[in-house]
Amino acid sequence: MRPDLVLAHIGQIATMAGHSSRPKIGDELNELSLIEDGAIVIKDGIIVAVGSTKEVLSSIDEEPLFPMIEFPSMLATPGFVDSHTHIVFGGSRENDFAMKLAGKSYLEILEAGGGILNTLRHTREATTEQLTRNAFTYAESMLSNGTTTVEAKSGYGLDTANELKMLRSLEDLRTKISVEVVRTFLGAHAVPPEYEGRTDEYVDLVVDDMIPAVEKENAAEFCDVFCEKGVFDVEQSEKVLVAAKKRGMKLKVHADEIVQLGGAELAAEVGAVSADHLLMSSDDGLEAMRKSGTIATLLPATAFSLNTAYARARDMIEMGLPVALATDFNPNCANESLFFTIALACYKMKMQPREALSAVTINAAHAIDRGEQIGSIEVGKRADILILDCPNPEYLTWRFGANLVHTVISAGEVVHTRLGP
């Protein structure tokens, strides 16, 4: 067999091997299955060999299609997986941020035409092509920061036509960038102005019109809901999730971000793949998630941008709950970097660097039901690989927030590399 690409003499490879069938929990998060002076062989976008350079090179009997590349003193990891983002929307909110810094309240910002109403207006006015162009800008930046797979939600259209427009723009994005895009329908993100005071009627629209339309176009793999006080209560959220599940969608839940409402318990009850945020979740809710196998996706940049308390990552890890990390990139939290997310997780949620690295690779892959395809460097998996300009995993948090990417390989192709040695 003639390989396409051989990466050799890599200082360390953090393979994350052995957890394709289930996410890491507890002490497993610190076990990266490291290989010293390692090598990786790629053919047709798939990893066909990984091990020490000596053993891998001795097994190759033909020259690779492209010259072998060596990465001494560097760290190879699986491509980062960002399992919770909102990269499709119209407009921007830098003026909101300025008003917030000036001491304006959220309600004052809304009255000035900002907040989610600003994003709703611009999203509805935008064409599919404009939304794709905006999303491409964010996704390209994420790619340069090591993200090779991104989950992306709708949720700023809030009517059937505009929610479908957002999901179509994500399908269009797939054809324009070397990032795997996983689509999530989030019609139950907020109640639009035309349904103010009629939340139940809007839920009926989501269930009876939006979800069937999404299914008809096969426009989303997941359905999410913002289960929160003043938005959608547990009963309304369950109605949306059950309807989506009946239509073949996998489930996610924005749970217990602002108040302890029971979102974690709901996620466990409906069999959600992940519950996200969890800043205020109860011990009972977290235990229910552990028993159901629901992954806790934590979003520390959201707490940072809102200046609120952080999720209890250490408690979750110690109780055996699988933990993933994501950016939560959205108009109110424009965080494109999983390096920054890792730093926040370690400095603010007391995660260890190796735990955080597991949480943005193999556990994040499981949070989008991709653990068998991506998230680790193993034979048979898609060749999504990062070469980082750092000697070991601990270095990630020493240079906190810095972009340490030297080279990004997506599906076996070098799609980003830094000039120089």
N, C-alpha and C positions, 0 to 999 in steps of 0.2 A: 504494500500500500504506500502510495506517495502522499505524504502529508502536505497540507496547504501551508501551515505555519507552525514553527517550533519556537517556543520561548524557553530559554535555558539560563542556567546559572543565576536563577532568581534567588536573592538573599533568603527570603522566607515566603512560603505559600501558605496562607490561611485557608485551608480547603473547606472547612465547615462540614467535612464528610460525615456520613452516618445518620443524617436526620432528614432524608428526603421524604420519609413516610409520616413523620410527625415533627412538630416544632421542638426546639430545645426548651427545657425547663430547669429551674434551680441551678445547681453547680454546672450543668451541661453548657450553660451560656458562656462560661469561661474556657471551655475546651474548644480550641479552634482547629485541632488536627493539623498542626504545623508541619511543614516539610522544609528542612534546611537545604540550601543550594539545590533548589527544585527546578523541574522542567514540566512544560505542558505542551501537548501535541494536539493540533486542531485539524479536522478534516470536514469539509462541507458544513461548516458552522457548528460542529459538535466536538466536544472534548473526547479524544480517543485514547489519550494516555496522560497520566500524571504521576509523578514520583520524583526521586532524586535525579539529578542531571545525569549521573553516571549510568543508572539503570535504564532511564528513558532513552538516552542517546544510543546505548548498546542494542536497543530493541528496534531501532530504525534502520531499514536496509535500503532506503531510497532518499535522495536529496529532496528536501521540501520544495514546494512550488516557489516560495519566496525565501530569501535569505534568512537564516536563523538569527534571532534577536536575543541579546543577552542583557540581563538586568541585575547585575551584582549590587548588593547592599540595598536592594529595594524590597518592597512587600507587595505580593500579589494577593488580591482578594476577589471574591465573586463581585460582579457588578452590583452596585447598590440598587435596592428595590424601594421605591417611594410608594407606600401602600395607602396613602391618604392625601389627595390634593384636589384643588379646585382651580385648575389652570385655564379653564375656558370661561371667559366673561368679557363684557365690554367695558371700556373706560378704565379708570384707575382711581385711587383714593388718597393720593398724597396730600390733598387739601384737608381731608378728614384728619390725617395724622397731625398736620400743623395745628388744626383747631384743638385737637386733643391735648397737644403739648401746651397750648395756650390756656388750658383749663376748662374748655367747653365739655359739657356732659354729652352722653350719647344722644339724648333727646334733643338737645340744642343742635347737634350735628345733623340729626334727621330733619329738623325744622329748617335748617339752612340748605336742604337739598342733598345732603350727603348720606352716608351709611348705605345700607343694602338697597334703599330706594334708588340711589344714584346708579348702582351697579345694575339693578333691574332695568332701569330706563335705557341705559347704554347697551345692555345685552339685547333687549328687544329691538332696538334701532339698528343693531349691527347685522350685516349679512353673514352667511355661513363662512364666506371667504375671509371676511374681516376677523371673525372669531378665530378661525384657523391660523391666521397670520399672527394674532396676538399670542395664542397658545404656543405657536412655534418658537417665539422669542423666549418664553419661559422654559419650554422643554429643552431648547438648545443650551441654555445656561445650565440647566440641571444636568444635561449630558456632559458638559465640560467639567462639572463637579462630581462626575462618577455615577450618575443615575442612568441605568440602562433599561429599567422597567418602571413605568409610572402608572398608578391608578388615578383616574381623573373622573370627576363627578359633574353632572349637570346641576341645576338648582338655582340658576339666576334668571330663568325664563318664566317659570311659574305659570305657564299655560301650556297646552298640549303642543301647539305649533313651535313655540320657542324652546321648550325642553327638547323636542326632537331636533331642532336646529342645532342646539349645543352638542347633542350626541353625534349628529352627522359631521360636525366640524372635527370631532375627535377621530372619527373614522377617516376623514380626509387627512388629519395630522399624521396618521399611521403611514401614509404613503410618502410623506415628505421628510421624515427624520428617522434616524437609526435608534429609536427608543421604542420598546414594546409598550403599547398603550392599552390599558384595561379600563373598559368603560363602566361607569356606575350611574344609574338613574337616581336622582335626588329631587324629584318633584316636590316632596314633602320637606323642603328646606326652610320655608317661611310661608306665611299667608300673604298673598299679594294684596295691594290696596283695594282692589275691586271686590275682595271677599272679606274686608275688615269686619269683624264681629260675626262672621259666618264661617267659622273654621270647619265645622262639621260638613258644610256644603262643599268647601274646598277639598276636604278629604274624599268626599264622594267623587269629585271630579278626578282626583288622582287615581282612585281605585277603578272607577267605571270607564274613564276615557283615556287617561295618560298611560296607565300600565298596559292595557290592551294594545294601544298604538305602539308602545315601545316593543312589546312582544312581536307584533306583526312585522316590524322592521328588523327584528333581532338586533336592536340598537344598544342593548346593555346586557352585560353579564351579571351585574349585581344591582340590587336595590338598597338604598340607604334611606334613613329618616332622621330628622332632628328631633329627638325625644327630649323635650325641655320645657320647663315651666314657662307659660306664656307663648309657647309655639305649638307643639303637638304633645298632648298628654299620652300616658301609657296606652290607654284604650284606643285613641286615634292612631297612634304609631303602630300598634299591633294590627289594626285593621289594614293599614297600608302594607305591612310586611307579609301578612298572611296572604293577601291578594297577590303580591308579587311572587311569593313562593309557589303558589298554585299555578302561576304562569311560567314556572321553570327558572326563575331568577334566584341566585344565591343572595344572602342577606348580610347587611352591615347596619350598625346603629351608632349615631352620634349620641352618646350616653353620659348623663350626669356631669355635664361640663360646668354648669353654673350652680345648680342645686341638686340635691340627692332626691331624684324623682322615681327611681326604680328602673332606669334604662338598662343597667347591667343585668338585672333579673330578667327583664324582657328579652334581652339579647340571648341569654341562656335558654329561656323558654322556647323561643322560636327557632333555635339552632343556628344563630348567626355565625358566620365565619369569624367575624371580629366585632368587638365593641370598641369604640374610639373615644378619646378624651379621658373620661373616668376620673376627673379631678375630685369629684365629690362622692364617688361610689361607696356604698356601705360594705362592710366585711361580708355580710350575707350575700350581697350581690356579686362580689368578687369570687366568693366560694362557689356560687351557682355557676359562674362562668368557668371556673376550673373544672367542675364536674361535667359540664357540657362540652368541654374542649374549645370554647370560644377564646380567640386570641385577644389580648389586651393591647391595642395599638395606642401608644402614648405620643403626645404631640407637644413637647415642651416649648417650642417656639410660640405656641398660642398663649401659654401662660406668660411667657416673656413679653409678648406684645400687649397683652391685657394687664400686665403687672399684677397677676393673681398668684395664688398658691399653685404648686406643681403636684402632679399625680404621685401617688405613693409607690413608686417603682420598686423600692427595696422590699416593702411588705408583699407586693405581688410576686416578686421573684422567690422570696422565702416561703410563700405558701404554695409554690409549685404552679403558678399561673404562667402560661407562655406569654412573653412580652415582645412586642415589636415596636419600632420607632418610625415616625414619618414626619415630613416637614409641615403638613397642613398648609401648604401654599394656598393663599386665597387673598382677596382684595384687602383684607384687614390684617394679614400676616404674610407679607411678601417674602417668605423665606424659601429660597431655591436650593439651599445647601444642606445636605445630610451631614457634612462635616460640622457645621454649626449646631445641628440637631444633636449629634453625638456629644459635642462639648457641653451643651446645656444638660443633656441627660446625665453626664458625669458630674458636672459642677453643682447642678441644682437638684437632681433626683438621686444622687449618690450611686449611680451605676458605675461599674468598673469598665475600663476601655474595651476589654474583650467581650464583656456582656453587651455593650452598645454595638460593637461590630457584628455580633451574632444577630442583634435585633434589627439591623438595617440590611441584612442579607438573607439568611435562611429563614428566620422567623417572619420577616416581612414578606418573603415569598409565600409562606403558608398563609399569611393574612389575606392574600389574594388568590388562594388555592392554586399556587404554582410551585409548591415544594418539590414536586417530582421533575420539574423542568429546569428550574433556575435556583439561585440562592446558594449554591455550593460549587466547588471545582471538583467534579467527579466525572468519570467516564460515562458517556451517554447523555450528559446534560448539555444544554445550549452553551456555547462558548461566549458567555458574558463575563469579561475579566477586566479588572483594574490593576494597573501597575502604579503603585503609590511611591512617591519619593520620600520614603521613611523606612527606617531599619527594622521596626517592630511595631506591634499593635499599640503599645503604650504611648508611642510617639504621637499618635493621633490627637491625644488630648493635651500633650505638652504644647504643641502648636495649635492651640484651640481655634477652631473656625477657619483655619487656613485651607486653601485648596491644594491638597497634596498630590493631585492627579498628575502622573507623568504620561500615561497612555491609557486609552479606553478601547477595549475590544468588544464589539457588539455582534452577536451571532457569527463570530469568527473573523470579523473584519475590523481592522484598525480604523476607527472613526474619529479619533482625536488623539493627538500626541503633542507633547511640548518639544520645542526646538532645543537643541543642545544635548549634552550627555545625559 
